Amino acid sequence: MAFAIAAGVFAGFSRTYYAISYFHSPSIPFWVHVHGAVFTGWILFYLLQNLLAMYGRMNLHRSLGLAGGLLASGVVVMGSAVALRQARLGRSFPFPDVYSSLAVSAGQMALFGVFLFLGLRLRRDSESHKRFILMATQLFFFPAFGRLMQGISLLALLLALCFYFAGPLYDYLTRRSIHPAYRWGVPLLILTMPPFPVLASHAPVWHSVVDRWLL
């Protein structure tokens, strides 16, 4: 799964970040490069940690936990900062307005933080730990697939859902039961996908929060 995540994310962001010169995409500002570097660092770190666990290097895996926590904090900070910066510049694509764009970003960053916190808090429970960290990283799938399809599409939604349900399906096929982390975590993953945050962004209270505190 870690390799699939890395491949999906790098493919999704190739047009707008990793291979912008090849696709002749517009140049991006420095702060987006910082965001991309932190984001890439997390994906590579997740891949490394999976390889260490696979080959039984658990002492090294555990010793890198603090570094992972700091890197994850950087993902939240930079992800939130870029979303706010884009909104203040009036950029909301592929969403209809900055209110919906910020609602999607806020939901994803908040859930990423919750999953990471639970993953670190339950690090002694390896079954829960690895599932929460996996779901946190899976949050990047929909943005990646959306960029790959150059906008929100049914195919992007379906691709993301396939990865979201892969973990629970594997649990059921191998254990005949689904781990509790998946039972409530996957529905939360789905709630961060359009149309749910977009619909919620129409609430007057959200407009007030955005207008008063964010823009």
N, C-alpha and C positions, 0 to 999 in steps of 0.2 A: 504493500500500500504506500509506503514512503516513496518508493521510486515512481509510482503512478502519480502521486501528488506533485513531486518535483517536475515530472515531465509535463503534466497538465498545466501547472502554473507557469513554467518557462515558455511553453507553447502559447498560452493565453496572452502573456505580456510581451511576447516577442515583437509584435507590430508597434507597440507604444513605448517599449523600453529597451529590451535586450537587443533588438536588431533594427533600431529606427533608421540607421543609415541604409540598410538593405531595402527596407520598405519605403524609403524616402519620406518618412514621417517627419512632422515638425519637430524642431529641437525643443528640449524641455529645460526648465530652469534648474538652478543648483539645488533648491530645496526639494524638488521632486527626485533628483539624483540621490540625495541623502535618504529620503523615504525608500527609494528603490533598493539602496544598498542595505539598509536595515532589514527590510522585508526579505531580500535575497539571503542575508545572513541567517535569518530564522529558518528558512526552508533548508539551507545547507546544514544548519545545526540539527534540525529535526532528522535529516537523512543520516548524519553522522551518529546521532544517538541511537537510531534504529540499527545501524551497522554494528555499533559497539555491543548492543544487547544481543544481536543475532550471533555474534562470535564470542559471547560469554565474557566480555570485558566490562563487567558490571561495576567494578571499583572505579574505573575511569569514567564510566557513564554517570555514576552518582557524583563524582567529584566535579563534573561539569555542570551540575544542576544550578548553581548560583549564577554562572555565566548565562545559562539559558533563561533564568528569571530576569536578569538585567536586559538581555536581548529582547525578550517578550515585552518588557516595559517600554523599550524603545519602539517596538511595533505599534503599541497603543498610542504613545505620545505622537509619533510621526504620522500615523494613520489619521489621528484626530486633527493634527495641525494641518495636514494637506487638505483634508475635507473642508475645514473651515476656510482655508486660504482660497480654495476653488470656489466656495460659496460666495465669499466676499468679492470675488472677481466676476460673479454672475454666471459661473460655469456649472451646469447641472447634468450634462449629457451622461448617460442616456435617459435620465429621468426628466419629467415634465418641468420641474422647477427646483430651486435650491432647498425648499422645505422638504420635499420628498428625498432629494439627494442626501441631505443631512440626516434624515430619519433612517435611511438605509445604513449609512456609515456609522451613526451612533449605535444602532442595534448590533451591528457586526463587531464594533470595537468593544462594546460592553460585554457581549457574550464571549468574545475572545478572552477578555480579562477574567470573567467568571470561570470559564473552563480551565484557564491556566492556573488560577488560584486553587481550584479544586484538585487539579492534577498534581500540583506541588504539595498541597495539604495532605493528599492521600498517597504520597510517594512510597510509603511503606506497603501499601496495598497495590501491588504491581498491576493487577487486573483492572482496577479502577483508574490508576495513574495513566496507563498507556491509552486507555479509551478517551479520557478527557483531553489529553494532549493531542491525540489524533483528531478529535472533533474540533478543537481549537484551530488546528492547521487546516482542516477541511473548509473552514469559513472562507478561505481564499479562493475556493473553487469557482463560486458563482461570478465574482468579479473577473477572474481569469477567463472563464468561458464567455462571459459577456463581451469582453474585449476581443476575444478570438472571433466571435460572431459579429463584431462591430455594432453591438447594441443588445438590448434585452430581446430574447427570442425564446420560443417554446423549446427549441433544441438545447439552448444554454441551460434552461431550467431542468430539463430532463437529464442532461449530462451530470449536472451537480447532484440531482436526486439519486442517480445511480451510485455515485460515490458515497452519499450519505447513508444509503441503505445497504451498502456492501458489508459494513461491520456487523450490523444486526443479523443480516442473512448468514454471514459466516458463523456467528455465534449459534444460530438456530440449527444450521446444518451439522456443526461439529459437537454441540453441547445439548441440543434440543431445548435450549432456553436462551433468552436474550438478557444480557447483563443489564442491571438497573441503570447504569450510566447511559446506556443507549436508549433505554425506554423513555427517559424524560429529556435526554440531551438531543436526540435526533428531532423530535418535534420542535424544540427551540431553534435548531438549525433552520428548519423549514420556515419558521415564523420570521426569520431575518431576510427571507427572499421576497422579492416582489410577487404578488401585489400587496402583501400585508403591511410593510412599513409605509408604502406609498399611500395606502388607504388611511393609515393612522396619522399621516402627516397633514391631513385635512383638518384635524382637530384644532379649534381656535386656540387652545392652550399651547399647542406646539408652535403655532405661528407667533404667539406672544413671546414665548421663550426665545425663539430664533431671532425675532426682531429686536428684542430688548437686550439679550445677552451675547448673541453670537455674531450678528451682522453689524 
